[in-house]
Amino acid sequence: MPLPPPTRSRAPRHIRSIVAQAFERDDGLWDIEARITDSKPRIVELASGQRAPNEPIHDLWLRLTVDIRLNIIDATAVSDAVPYPGHCDTIGPAYRQLIGLNLMKGFRHAVRERLAGMAGCTHLTELAGVLPTAAIQAFAGDVVPTRDGQADDDDAHPPFQLDRCHALRRDGPAVERYYPRWAIKPVVEG
């Protein structure tokens, strides 16, 4: 269902697109890629020169290569369009500092520690934040079992996704309906 219609007349001023993709490689590793683009539907005057309508002001890429435990094996950042050519587009190698991190163990905090402020590119650092959940979505059903009764070989643990969001809380109706074995009674405070 889309958003409700706006209540006031409005004009488009800025477009930001973020796309994340995941690829299973033939060597058993995975590439998790994200791209962010910023553009405006009008001529933009930047300190470095004019940009035509819809010409990207930012067009940035970040690729992390991970193993099935979500450890980062390699990292690459590329800047195809930037507001300050010859300056913004030199920061890519700094993102190799992500190698050795794990996407599920303090990743966003570690990214900020290593690449916040002048140590990185604001937009690439922000883009890194979408990669953990993109990887989990990619792994769901392929690497991480998500169906009831397939959580582990010994069947002793609930599916990975339970208690990780509002809808799949173990004391909620969705888990009671779709994963009844793992449902717990809601705590009633009184």
Phi, psi and omega in degrees: 000126179287170174299154175295155179301145178297152182269352181228155174295143182209161181233136179295137182235335184203144177232122172242129177239136174233125178234133176237139178223153178231143182226128173276127183267163181283356177259009179091352177268171180233141171257125175248117185242145175222148180224136176236133176231142174234134176209167178229145184277027180212169175295136180239129176264112176253162176301330182271358179135176184276143172245136179289160176306134178068003174285132183299134169273319172237136169214095191236144182234145174221126177238129172245133173259126185232157172269182185286354174263006179070024171281135182277119182265327181208156180213137180221134175233137181225140178241105180275328176221132181216158179286337181232077181304141182086354179234295179304320188279013177258357187275348184314312182301335179299333183285356171292345176296348178282342179299132180100342177283167175242133183297339184251002184236082176070024185301308185298321177296315180297323177298313180297319179300320185273326194230011178285159176060224185288350180282348183209193176256126181310316186287319177294321179295318176297318180298324179302331182295339179274348188290323178301312182288330175296319179295318179298317177298320180294320183284337185301121178088336178261308182255319181253116178297140182235357182261151178302133178087359179238018185293321180211164176301322182274358175061025185266351185239147179291161176305147186309319191284348183291141182064025177248000176201170182303312185292327186255034173286137187295341177260020182252170184291330180293316178293320178301322182280313189263338181224057189303329181297333185257002180287145175236154181290138177299143177282124180258117179273139183207000000 
